Amino acid sequence: MIEITKITKTYSNGTTKNEVLKGIDLQIADGDFTVILGASGSGKTTFLNCLSGLERVDDGSIKYDDVDITELSDTALTKFRKDNIGFIFQQYYLLPNMTVEKNVRMGADLAGNQEYRAIIKAVGLEEKAKKYPSELSGGEQQRVSVARALAKKPKVLFLDEPTGALDEETGRQVLDYICKLHKERGFTIVMVTHNQNIAEMANTVVKMNSGRIAVIYTNSTQKTAYEIGW
């Protein structure tokens, strides 16, 4: 269980303050697939970054079971992310001097996972395993970042617009594979997206507006990646 209690986050440029998160409360059950929706500027990406421990909140608490990550030191928080969290971002953050295989293996090594080649194959990059990021298209680089995150075997997988750089066919393929592993391994998914259709795949949908949660609802049935609109 992830329990978020009255978290706030404000950015300041020295003269003005921008209150991005305004006392958010939320609970995310273990193994849930939660999608966070909202217009640009609604605070959803900041919310994701705070939940995952990439950013510190100003006030409030974020508890993973009995661990309140807002109380951890920087060193302890880094270890917590290493041991528990996977990330897939809009930006790829691949190491340019490493091949596809080595980028994915970097994530796999954190979990002692020897099955990383199967993940490379599953995202359709087996023939490009020896290529470098500069030799790949944007969509291919995003698939590498997806494979790297999944190879880590995270307990919680955070995704920020994971299909933004992908064409429809590849986007559906990647989402389908993520959901397949989600069912097999039982990890928790928290995804930020602008795509309302992807929300139909989730158990829980959270809509944000102006730094607050406006609506929370659950889907009685979840569509597959090949059933949603695009």
C-alpha positions as CSV (number, residue, x, y, z in Angstrom):
1,M,0.0,0.0,0.0
2,I,1.1,3.5,-0.9
3,E,-0.5,6.0,1.4
4,I,-0.2,9.7,0.5
5,T,-1.3,12.1,3.1
6,K,-1.8,15.9,2.6
7,I,1.3,16.4,0.5
8,T,2.2,19.8,-0.8
9,K,4.8,21.1,-3.2
10,T,5.7,24.7,-4.1
11,Y,8.3,26.0,-6.5
12,S,9.8,29.5,-6.1
13,N,12.0,31.6,-8.4
14,G,12.9,34.0,-5.6
15,T,10.1,36.5,-6.3
16,T,7.0,34.4,-7.0
17,K,5.8,31.1,-5.7
18,N,3.9,28.4,-7.6
19,E,1.9,26.0,-5.5
20,V,1.9,22.9,-7.6
21,L,0.5,20.3,-5.2
22,K,-2.1,21.4,-2.7
23,G,-2.7,18.9,0.1
24,I,-3.2,15.7,-1.8
25,D,-4.5,12.5,-0.2
26,L,-4.6,9.2,-2.0
27,Q,-4.2,5.4,-1.3
28,I,-2.8,3.0,-4.0
29,A,-3.3,-0.7,-3.2
30,D,-0.5,-3.2,-3.8
31,G,-0.7,-4.6,-7.3
32,D,-3.0,-1.8,-8.6
33,F,-2.8,-0.2,-12.0
34,T,-3.4,3.5,-11.4
35,V,-3.6,6.1,-14.2
36,I,-3.2,9.8,-13.4
37,L,-4.9,12.1,-15.9
38,G,-4.9,15.9,-16.1
39,A,-4.2,18.9,-18.4
40,S,-0.7,20.4,-18.7
41,G,0.0,22.3,-15.5
42,S,-2.4,20.2,-13.4
43,G,0.5,18.9,-11.3
44,K,0.4,15.3,-12.4
45,T,4.1,14.9,-13.3
46,T,5.2,16.6,-10.1
47,F,2.9,14.3,-8.2
48,L,4.5,11.3,-9.9
49,N,8.0,12.6,-9.1
50,C,7.1,13.1,-5.5
51,L,5.5,9.6,-5.2
52,S,8.5,7.9,-6.6
53,G,11.0,9.8,-4.4
54,L,12.6,11.8,-7.2
55,E,11.5,15.0,-5.6
56,R,10.9,16.0,-2.0
57,V,7.5,17.3,-0.8
58,D,7.3,20.4,1.3
59,D,4.8,18.9,3.7
60,G,2.8,15.7,4.2
61,S,3.8,12.0,4.1
62,I,4.2,9.2,1.5
63,K,4.3,5.8,3.1
64,Y,5.2,2.5,1.4
65,D,3.7,0.1,3.9
66,D,5.6,1.1,7.1
67,V,8.3,3.2,5.3
68,D,7.7,6.9,5.1
69,I,10.0,8.0,2.3
70,T,9.6,11.7,3.3
71,E,11.6,10.9,6.4
72,L,14.4,9.1,4.8
73,S,17.9,10.6,4.3
74,D,19.0,11.2,0.8
75,T,21.2,8.1,0.9
76,A,18.4,5.9,2.3
77,L,16.0,7.3,-0.3
78,T,18.4,6.5,-3.1
79,K,18.7,2.9,-1.8
80,F,14.9,2.7,-1.5
81,R,14.4,3.7,-5.1
82,K,17.1,1.3,-6.2
83,D,15.5,-1.7,-4.4
84,N,11.9,-1.0,-5.1
85,I,11.2,1.5,-7.9
86,G,11.3,1.4,-11.7
87,F,10.9,4.4,-14.0
88,I,9.8,5.0,-17.6
89,F,9.9,8.7,-18.6
90,Q,9.1,10.8,-21.6
91,Q,12.8,11.3,-22.0
92,Y,14.8,8.1,-22.6
93,Y,17.8,8.7,-20.3
94,L,19.8,6.0,-22.0
95,L,23.6,5.8,-21.7
96,P,24.9,6.8,-25.1
97,N,28.1,4.8,-24.8
98,M,26.3,1.5,-24.1
99,T,24.5,-0.8,-26.5
100,V,20.8,-1.7,-26.2
101,E,21.8,-4.9,-24.5
102,K,24.1,-3.2,-22.0
103,N,21.6,-0.4,-21.2
104,V,18.9,-3.1,-20.4
105,R,21.4,-5.2,-18.5
106,M,22.3,-2.3,-16.3
107,G,18.7,-2.4,-15.0
108,A,18.7,-6.2,-14.8
109,D,21.9,-6.3,-12.8
110,L,20.3,-4.3,-10.0
111,A,17.9,-7.2,-9.5
112,G,20.2,-10.0,-10.4
113,N,17.9,-10.7,-13.3
114,Q,19.5,-13.0,-16.0
115,E,16.4,-12.9,-18.2
116,Y,17.0,-9.5,-19.8
117,R,17.5,-10.8,-23.3
118,A,14.0,-12.2,-23.2
119,I,12.7,-8.7,-22.4
120,I,14.7,-7.2,-25.2
121,K,13.1,-9.7,-27.6
122,A,9.6,-9.0,-26.2
123,V,9.8,-5.3,-27.0
124,G,11.0,-6.1,-30.5
125,L,14.6,-5.1,-30.3
126,E,16.4,-8.4,-30.5
127,E,18.0,-7.6,-33.8
128,K,19.2,-4.2,-32.5
129,A,20.7,-5.5,-29.2
130,K,24.2,-4.5,-30.3
131,K,23.2,-1.0,-31.6
132,Y,23.9,2.2,-29.7
133,P,21.1,4.8,-28.8
134,S,22.3,7.1,-31.5
135,E,21.6,4.4,-34.1
136,L,18.0,4.0,-33.0
137,S,14.8,5.9,-33.7
138,G,13.0,7.7,-30.9
139,G,10.5,5.0,-30.6
140,E,13.2,2.3,-30.4
141,Q,15.0,4.3,-27.7
142,Q,11.8,4.4,-25.7
143,R,11.4,0.7,-26.0
144,V,14.9,0.3,-24.6
145,S,14.0,2.4,-21.6
146,V,10.9,0.3,-21.1
147,A,12.9,-2.9,-21.2
148,R,15.5,-1.5,-18.8
149,A,12.9,-0.6,-16.2
150,L,11.1,-4.0,-16.5
151,A,14.4,-5.9,-16.3
152,K,14.9,-4.4,-12.8
153,K,11.8,-6.3,-11.6
154,P,10.5,-3.3,-9.7
155,K,7.8,-3.5,-6.9
156,V,6.3,-0.2,-8.2
157,L,6.7,0.9,-11.8
158,F,6.2,4.7,-12.5
159,L,5.5,5.8,-16.1
160,D,5.3,9.3,-17.4
161,E,3.7,9.3,-20.9
162,P,5.4,6.0,-21.9
163,T,3.9,5.9,-25.4
164,G,4.5,9.5,-26.3
165,A,7.3,8.7,-28.7
166,L,5.7,5.5,-30.1
167,D,3.6,4.9,-33.1
168,E,0.3,3.1,-32.5
169,E,1.4,-0.4,-33.3
170,T,4.5,-0.2,-31.1
171,G,2.6,1.7,-28.4
172,R,0.1,-1.1,-28.1
173,Q,2.8,-3.7,-28.2
174,V,4.7,-2.0,-25.3
175,L,1.5,-1.5,-23.2
176,D,0.4,-5.0,-23.8
177,Y,3.8,-6.4,-22.6
178,I,3.8,-4.1,-19.5
179,C,0.3,-5.4,-18.6
180,K,1.3,-9.0,-19.2
181,L,4.2,-8.7,-16.7
182,H,2.0,-6.7,-14.3
183,K,-0.4,-9.7,-14.2
184,E,2.5,-12.2,-13.9
185,R,4.6,-10.4,-11.3
186,G,1.9,-8.4,-9.4
187,F,3.9,-5.2,-9.2
188,T,2.1,-1.8,-8.8
189,I,1.8,0.5,-11.8
190,V,1.4,4.3,-11.5
191,M,1.1,6.0,-14.9
192,V,0.8,9.6,-16.0
193,T,-0.7,10.1,-19.4
194,H,-2.7,12.6,-21.5
195,N,-4.3,9.7,-23.4
196,Q,-7.8,9.2,-22.0
197,N,-8.0,5.9,-23.8
198,I,-5.2,4.4,-21.8
199,A,-7.2,5.1,-18.6
200,E,-9.6,2.3,-19.8
201,M,-6.8,-0.2,-19.1
202,A,-6.4,0.8,-15.5
203,N,-8.0,-0.4,-12.3
204,T,-8.0,3.1,-10.7
205,V,-8.2,6.5,-12.5
206,V,-7.2,9.7,-10.8
207,K,-8.0,13.0,-12.4
208,M,-6.1,16.1,-11.3
209,N,-6.9,19.7,-11.7
210,S,-4.9,22.7,-10.5
211,G,-2.8,20.7,-8.0
212,R,-5.6,18.8,-6.5
213,I,-7.4,15.5,-7.1
214,A,-10.7,16.3,-8.8
215,V,-12.1,12.8,-9.3
216,I,-11.1,9.2,-8.4
217,Y,-13.0,6.2,-10.0
218,T,-12.4,2.6,-10.7
219,N,-13.1,0.7,-13.9
220,S,-15.4,-2.3,-13.4
221,T,-13.5,-4.0,-16.4
222,Q,-10.1,-3.2,-17.8
223,K,-9.6,-3.2,-21.6
224,T,-6.5,-4.5,-23.2
225,A,-4.0,-2.5,-25.2
226,Y,-5.6,-3.8,-28.4
227,E,-9.2,-2.9,-27.3
228,I,-8.7,0.8,-26.5
229,G,-8.9,3.7,-29.0
230,W,-5.7,5.5,-29.9
